[in-house]
Amino acid sequence: MSNKLFKSKQTIKVIWFFLIFFCVLSFFLLPKLDEIHFAVESIFCFYGLFGFFAFIFIVLVAKHLIRPIVERKEDYYD
């Protein structure tokens, strides 16, 4: 059933519309609703930027520091 639902181009357009609408809505309204505890939180889109750069940091740490530790050689299981 779910395959038929997401094959319709109209359904996909409606889903994209609501996704973009709520992202834009939260982008502009949430900074006005939150209480500011620290000065850095008053920067526009602080939490979005912080999350983005934290994600990049985690990916880079995993790629360059953790991967060499847990990685096995190609012929490890042979």
Secondary structure by P-SEA (a helix, b strand, c coil): caaaaaacaaaaaaaaaaaaaaaaaaacccccccccccccccccaaaaaaaaaaaaaaaaaaaccccccccccccccc
